[in-house]
């Protein structure tokens, strides 16, 4: 899955119920990797995550904090494109948390140890 496809799925899975259910079907038909599912599932909250887990129950126990998720991802031996997607998502989630508390920070780039 390209980053653009990934981003489109994230957007549609945040939509209203009807669009989200269509998006879940489209995601399922795209044969996503477990890593892609873990990243998308981590992004979703509440009833959106619940709908997601109903469609992809195999990843429910993998929606864990980054400290636990990263070793799981490493064991799956992601390719270069997937590594870039993981780094992008990790950076976005961490930067968002940091910027909430430190508004004077413009940008941060974190490289993961693969």
PASEBA-1860 file (N, C-alpha, C; in nm, 3 decimals):
! residues 114
1> XXXXXXXX> 0.086/-0.118/0.000/0.000/0.000/0.000/0.090/0.123/0.000 ~ 0.060/0.215/-0.089/0.138/0.339/-0.093/0.095/0.431/0.021 ~ 0.175/0.530/0.047/0.140/0.626/0.152/0.011/0.699/0.117 ~ -0.008/0.731/-0.012/-0.129/0.799/-0.056/-0.252/0.712/-0.031 ~ -0.245/0.584/-0.066/-0.356/0.492/-0.041/-0.384/0.482/0.109 ~ -0.276/0.470/0.185/-0.288/0.462/0.331/-0.360/0.585/0.386 ~ -0.318/0.703/0.341/-0.380/0.827/0.389/-0.528/0.834/0.350 ~ -0.562/0.787/0.232/-0.702/0.788/0.189/-0.786/0.697/0.279
9> XXXXXXXX> -0.732/0.581/0.314/-0.806/0.492/0.404/-0.823/0.556/0.541 ~ -0.720/0.622/0.591/-0.733/0.687/0.722/-0.844/0.791/0.719 ~ -0.851/0.869/0.613/-0.952/0.974/0.603/-1.092/0.913/0.596 ~ -1.112/0.815/0.511/-1.246/0.759/0.495/-1.290/0.684/0.621 ~ -1.196/0.627/0.696/-1.234/0.556/0.818/-1.273/0.650/0.931 ~ -1.250/0.778/0.912/-1.295/0.879/1.010/-1.429/0.939/0.970 ~ -1.482/0.898/0.856/-1.606/0.955/0.803/-1.728/0.902/0.877 ~ -1.844/0.936/0.826/-1.970/0.889/0.886/-1.979/0.737/0.874
17> XXXXXXXX> -2.075/0.679/0.941/-2.086/0.533/0.952/-2.093/0.466/0.815 ~ -2.178/0.515/0.727/-2.195/0.452/0.596/-2.064/0.453/0.516 ~ -2.000/0.569/0.510/-1.874/0.580/0.437/-1.765/0.495/0.503 ~ -1.765/0.494/0.636/-1.665/0.415/0.707/-1.680/0.267/0.677 ~ -1.804/0.218/0.675/-1.827/0.076/0.645/-1.784/0.042/0.502 ~ -1.811/0.133/0.409/-1.764/0.113/0.271/-1.611/0.114/0.267 ~ -1.552/0.206/0.343/-1.406/0.214/0.349/-1.344/0.088/0.408 ~ -1.408/0.032/0.509/-1.359/-0.093/0.569/-1.363/-0.207/0.468
25> XXXXXXXX> -1.470/-0.214/0.391/-1.480/-0.318/0.286/-1.370/-0.298/0.181 ~ -1.350/-0.174/0.140/-1.247/-0.145/0.041/-1.108/-0.179/0.096 ~ -1.086/-0.147/0.222/-0.958/-0.180/0.284/-0.937/-0.331/0.287 ~ -1.039/-0.403/0.326/-1.029/-0.549/0.331/-0.997/-0.606/0.193 ~ -1.061/-0.552/0.089/-1.039/-0.600/-0.047/-0.901/-0.563/-0.102 ~ -0.834/-0.469/-0.037/-0.701/-0.427/-0.084/-0.590/-0.517/-0.028 ~ -0.628/-0.616/0.053/-0.531/-0.710/0.112/-0.418/-0.639/0.187 ~ -0.452/-0.559/0.287/-0.348/-0.487/0.362/-0.263/-0.582/0.444
33> XXXXXXXX> -0.141/-0.541/0.470/-0.052/-0.619/0.557/-0.094/-0.599/0.702 ~ -0.049/-0.688/0.788/-0.077/-0.672/0.931/-0.020/-0.541/0.984 ~ 0.096/-0.502/0.933/0.157/-0.376/0.979/0.067/-0.258/0.942 ~ 0.019/-0.255/0.820/-0.069/-0.146/0.778/-0.196/-0.144/0.863 ~ -0.249/-0.262/0.892/-0.368/-0.268/0.977/-0.339/-0.219/1.118 ~ -0.223/-0.255/1.173/-0.188/-0.209/1.307/-0.177/-0.057/1.311 ~ -0.115/0.001/1.209/-0.099/0.146/1.206/-0.234/0.217/1.194 ~ -0.319/0.167/1.106/-0.451/0.230/1.090/-0.534/0.211/1.217
41> XXXXXXXX> -0.532/0.091/1.272/-0.607/0.064/1.395/-0.562/0.150/1.511 ~ -0.432/0.175/1.518/-0.378/0.258/1.626/-0.428/0.402/1.612 ~ -0.452/0.444/1.491/-0.497/0.580/1.461/-0.643/0.603/1.499 ~ -0.723/0.497/1.497/-0.868/0.510/1.521/-0.901/0.502/1.670 ~ -1.013/0.562/1.708/-1.054/0.561/1.848/-1.203/0.530/1.860 ~ -1.241/0.485/1.978/-1.380/0.461/2.016/-1.454/0.371/1.918 ~ -1.572/0.415/1.873/-1.656/0.330/1.788/-1.591/0.305/1.651 ~ -1.506/0.394/1.606/-1.437/0.373/1.479/-1.338/0.258/1.491
49> XXXXXXXX> -1.269/0.252/1.604/-1.178/0.140/1.628/-1.258/0.011/1.647 ~ -1.370/0.020/1.714/-1.455/-0.097/1.735/-1.499/-0.157/1.600 ~ -1.547/-0.073/1.509/-1.587/-0.120/1.375/-1.468/-0.182/1.302 ~ -1.353/-0.120/1.318/-1.231/-0.168/1.253/-1.193/-0.307/1.306 ~ -1.200/-0.325/1.436/-1.165/-0.454/1.497/-1.265/-0.562/1.458 ~ -1.392/-0.525/1.442/-1.490/-0.623/1.396/-1.452/-0.676/1.257 ~ -1.397/-0.590/1.172/-1.358/-0.630/1.037/-1.224/-0.703/1.036 ~ -1.133/-0.665/1.129/-0.999/-0.723/1.134/-0.966/-0.770/1.276
57> XXXXXXXX> -1.034/-0.872/1.324/-1.016/-0.915/1.464/-0.875/-0.967/1.495 ~ -0.801/-1.006/1.393/-0.667/-1.061/1.415/-0.567/-0.959/1.469 ~ -0.600/-0.832/1.461/-0.504/-0.732/1.510/-0.545/-0.669/1.643 ~ -0.655/-0.712/1.699/-0.703/-0.649/1.823/-0.597/-0.649/1.932 ~ -0.528/-0.761/1.950/-0.428/-0.769/2.056/-0.296/-0.700/2.019 ~ -0.289/-0.647/1.897/-0.167/-0.578/1.854/-0.183/-0.426/1.857 ~ -0.296/-0.378/1.903/-0.316/-0.233/1.914/-0.268/-0.189/2.052 ~ -0.138/-0.183/2.063/-0.070/-0.159/2.191/0.015/-0.032/2.181
65> XXXXXXXX> 0.071/0.014/2.292/0.159/0.132/2.287/0.278/0.108/2.193 ~ 0.334/0.217/2.143/0.445/0.208/2.049/0.560/0.122/2.101 ~ 0.587/0.130/2.232/0.700/0.054/2.288/0.681/-0.096/2.266 ~ 0.557/-0.141/2.266/0.528/-0.282/2.242/0.505/-0.311/2.093 ~ 0.452/-0.214/2.023/0.419/-0.234/1.882/0.543/-0.241/1.794 ~ 0.641/-0.157/1.821/0.757/-0.152/1.733/0.830/-0.287/1.724 ~ 0.855/-0.359/1.833/0.917/-0.491/1.820/0.831/-0.590/1.740 ~ 0.700/-0.580/1.752/0.611/-0.667/1.674/0.629/-0.638/1.525
73> XXXXXXXX> 0.633/-0.510/1.492/0.652/-0.469/1.353/0.787/-0.517/1.301 ~ 0.892/-0.501/1.380/1.026/-0.544/1.337/1.031/-0.694/1.308 ~ 0.963/-0.772/1.387/0.961/-0.918/1.365/0.894/-0.956/1.234 ~ 0.807/-0.869/1.184/0.738/-0.896/1.058/0.823/-0.858/0.936 ~ 0.941/-0.806/0.960/1.039/-0.771/0.855/0.977/-0.683/0.744 ~ 0.942/-0.561/0.780/0.879/-0.473/0.681/0.976/-0.433/0.569 ~ 0.921/-0.409/0.450/1.003/-0.360/0.339/1.029/-0.210/0.358 ~ 1.106/-0.152/0.268/1.147/-0.012/0.281/1.026/0.082/0.284
81> XXXXXXXX> 0.930/0.059/0.196/0.812/0.146/0.189/0.732/0.139/0.320 ~ 0.719/0.020/0.375/0.644/0.004/0.500/0.720/0.067/0.617 ~ 0.852/0.054/0.617/0.932/0.119/0.722/0.910/0.271/0.718 ~ 0.907/0.326/0.597/0.885/0.470/0.583/0.747/0.509/0.636 ~ 0.648/0.425/0.611/0.514/0.450/0.662/0.510/0.445/0.814 ~ 0.578/0.348/0.873/0.585/0.336/1.019/0.652/0.459/1.078 ~ 0.766/0.499/1.020/0.837/0.617/1.070/0.750/0.742/1.058 ~ 0.681/0.754/0.947/0.592/0.869/0.926/0.483/0.874/1.035
89> XXXXXXXX> 0.419/0.761/1.060/0.313/0.756/1.161/0.367/0.780/1.302 ~ 0.480/0.720/1.333/0.539/0.740/1.465/0.576/0.887/1.485 ~ 0.641/0.945/1.385/0.677/1.086/1.394/0.555/1.174/1.413 ~ 0.451/1.150/1.335/0.329/1.232/1.346/0.266/1.221/1.484 ~ 0.258/1.100/1.537/0.193/1.085/1.668/0.276/1.149/1.778 ~ 0.407/1.131/1.773/0.493/1.188/1.876/0.500/1.341/1.864 ~ 0.515/1.389/1.743/0.523/1.534/1.723/0.394/1.601/1.771 ~ 0.281/1.540/1.741/0.153/1.597/1.786/0.150/1.610/1.938
97> XXXXXXXX> 0.193/1.505/2.008/0.193/1.509/2.155/0.288/1.616/2.207 ~ 0.406/1.624/2.149/0.506/1.721/2.195/0.459/1.864/2.168 ~ 0.406/1.887/2.048/0.362/2.022/2.012/0.244/2.070/2.097 ~ 0.163/1.978/2.147/0.053/2.017/2.235/0.106/2.084/2.361 ~ 0.220/2.041/2.408/0.276/2.092/2.533/0.387/2.195/2.512 ~ 0.447/2.195/2.393/0.559/2.286/2.364/0.532/2.354/2.230 ~ 0.451/2.454/2.232/0.406/2.519/2.109/0.518/2.593/2.036 ~ 0.632/2.610/2.099/0.743/2.679/2.035/0.824/2.586/1.944
105> XXXXXXXX> 0.795/2.457/1.944/0.867/2.362/1.859/0.802/2.361/1.721 ~ 0.885/2.375/1.620/0.836/2.377/1.483/0.834/2.238/1.422 ~ 0.944/2.166/1.434/0.951/2.033/1.371/1.053/1.945/1.442 ~ 1.029/1.817/1.434/1.118/1.716/1.492/1.123/1.601/1.393 ~ 1.240/1.546/1.374/1.253/1.427/1.288/1.318/1.317/1.370 ~ 1.246/1.206/1.382/1.293/1.094/1.461/1.323/0.979/1.366 ~ 1.437/0.917/1.382/1.470/0.798/1.303/1.465/0.679/1.394 ~ 1.400/0.575/1.348/1.385/0.453/1.428/1.499/0.358/1.405
113> XX> 1.533/0.280/1.507/1.636/0.178/1.496/1.575/0.050/1.443 ~ 1.602/0.020/1.320/1.549/-0.103/1.260/1.647/-0.216/1.280
END
